[in-house]
Amino acid sequence: MTLQRTKPAGHWKIVVWDQEGFQGQRQELAAQCPGVLELGFETLRSLKVLSGAWVGFERPGFQGQQYVLERGEYPCWGAWSGNTAYPAERLTSFRPVACANHRDSRLTIFEQENFLGRKGELSDGYPSLQALGWDGKEVGSFHVSASQPLWVCCQFPGYRFREWGPHAQTPQVQSVRRIQQ
């Protein structure tokens, strides 16, 4: 089986296992994988991100619940799901994420829609926008000042969500995390 390459090999690398605790069948990926069935797996239960940032999806074809995976070890589903209201016990498709140079990435948040009202510029992740001096719980609009950065905006301080996914529509943003490659 040949996986479609999104960038030259070596920039991204992830190792996946079909059992928790890095046990069972093992496969190394350096490009997107639209479905783990193509690898001979039914599901993935643990993984290690060796380089780059990745997004893991609950269902094949890059569908369903999404989880941003940074460099590190994920020995079981709780390691990537955390305390979300909609935890995914397995991941079945993956794709690497191209991020801009971390130093060049900036996120400007605005109090109102259409880039109006009070604004604040962020150059790094902040577990609490209120501790940074942002008064409200809502962010009306965003402006990203790099070609391909990856920022994750969260409902609550400490990079937490009550709900996650397309069904969770809230203007409430209380923490912002910049994903690093």
Secondary structure, 3 states (H helix, E strand, C coil): CCCCCCCCCCCCEEEEEEECCCEEEEEEECCCECCHHHHCCCCECEEEEEECEEEEEEECCCEEEEEEECCEEECCHHHHHCCCCCCCCCECEEEEECCCCHHHCCEEEEEEHHHEEEEEEECCCECCHHHHCCCCCECCEEEECCCCCCEEEECECCCECCCCCCCCCCCECCEEEECCC
